[in-house]
Amino acid sequence: MKSFLVRMKFSPDDRVEVAEILRNLAEASRREPGCISYIPHHVEGDPDAVLIYEQYKDDAAEDAHRKSPHFKKYAVGGLYQKMLERSREDLIALL
């Protein structure tokens, strides 16, 4: 299983639009056969920071997510155009 966090920072002017993009992206991503979990969060105390917790069945499922039309539309064409910063943390399950 693949688990990771994606942290992004956006301008306060983009909050409403970013929230709508995330709703659309999460809804479509959760329907992917290899997606186990896709949960966007605002960071408490920092409303311009977004954290997405993602889990996929395997590398192939993560790759399929990145190649999907909805990822290209909402992530590449939306979030990536507006984000000021981005980082990724890969996770290793303890259990």
C-alpha positions as CSV (number, residue, x, y, z in Angstrom):
1,M,0.0,0.0,0.0
2,K,1.2,3.6,-0.8
3,S,0.4,6.3,1.7
4,F,1.6,9.9,1.6
5,L,0.7,13.5,2.5
6,V,0.8,16.4,0.1
7,R,1.1,19.8,1.7
8,M,0.3,22.9,-0.4
9,K,0.1,26.6,0.4
10,F,-2.2,29.0,-1.4
11,S,-3.0,32.7,-1.5
12,P,-5.9,33.9,0.7
13,D,-7.5,35.2,-2.4
14,D,-7.8,31.7,-3.8
15,R,-9.5,30.0,-0.8
16,V,-12.9,29.6,-2.3
17,E,-11.7,28.4,-5.7
18,V,-9.2,26.0,-4.1
19,A,-11.9,24.5,-1.9
20,E,-14.1,23.9,-4.9
21,I,-11.3,22.3,-6.9
22,L,-10.4,20.0,-4.0
23,R,-14.1,18.9,-3.7
24,N,-14.1,17.9,-7.3
25,L,-10.7,16.3,-7.2
26,A,-11.5,14.3,-4.1
27,E,-14.9,13.1,-5.3
28,A,-13.4,11.8,-8.6
29,S,-10.3,10.4,-7.0
30,R,-12.3,8.4,-4.4
31,R,-14.0,6.6,-7.3
32,E,-10.7,5.2,-8.7
33,P,-10.5,1.4,-8.2
34,G,-7.1,1.6,-6.6
35,C,-7.8,4.6,-4.3
36,I,-8.2,3.6,-0.7
37,S,-8.3,7.1,0.8
38,Y,-8.2,10.7,-0.5
39,I,-8.9,13.3,2.2
40,P,-8.1,17.0,1.8
41,H,-7.7,19.0,5.0
42,H,-7.2,22.6,6.0
43,V,-4.5,23.0,8.6
44,E,-5.9,24.3,11.8
45,G,-4.6,27.8,12.4
46,D,-3.4,28.2,8.8
47,P,-6.4,28.5,6.5
48,D,-4.1,28.9,3.4
49,A,-2.4,25.6,4.0
50,V,-4.0,22.4,2.6
51,L,-2.9,18.9,3.4
52,I,-4.1,15.9,1.4
53,Y,-3.8,12.4,2.9
54,E,-3.7,9.8,0.1
55,Q,-3.6,6.0,0.1
56,Y,-3.5,3.8,-3.0
57,K,-3.5,0.0,-3.4
58,D,0.0,0.0,-5.0
59,D,2.3,2.0,-7.3
60,A,0.2,1.2,-10.3
61,A,-2.9,2.7,-8.7
62,E,-1.0,5.9,-7.8
63,D,0.3,6.1,-11.3
64,A,-3.2,5.7,-12.7
65,H,-4.4,8.5,-10.4
66,R,-1.7,10.8,-11.8
67,K,-2.7,9.9,-15.4
68,S,-6.4,10.3,-14.9
69,P,-8.3,13.1,-16.7
70,H,-9.6,14.5,-13.4
71,F,-6.1,14.8,-12.0
72,K,-4.9,16.6,-15.1
73,K,-8.0,18.9,-14.9
74,Y,-8.2,19.7,-11.2
75,A,-4.6,19.2,-9.9
76,V,-2.4,20.1,-12.9
77,G,-4.8,22.6,-14.4
78,G,-6.1,24.0,-11.2
79,L,-4.2,23.5,-7.9
80,Y,-0.7,23.5,-9.5
81,Q,-1.5,26.8,-11.2
82,K,-2.5,28.5,-7.9
83,M,-0.1,26.9,-5.3
84,L,2.7,28.9,-3.8
85,E,4.4,25.9,-2.2
86,R,4.2,22.1,-2.4
87,S,5.8,19.2,-0.6
88,R,5.2,15.5,-0.2
89,E,5.9,13.2,2.6
90,D,5.8,9.4,2.0
91,L,4.6,7.4,4.9
92,I,5.4,3.9,6.2
93,A,2.7,2.2,8.2
94,L,3.7,0.9,11.6
95,L,1.1,-1.8,11.6
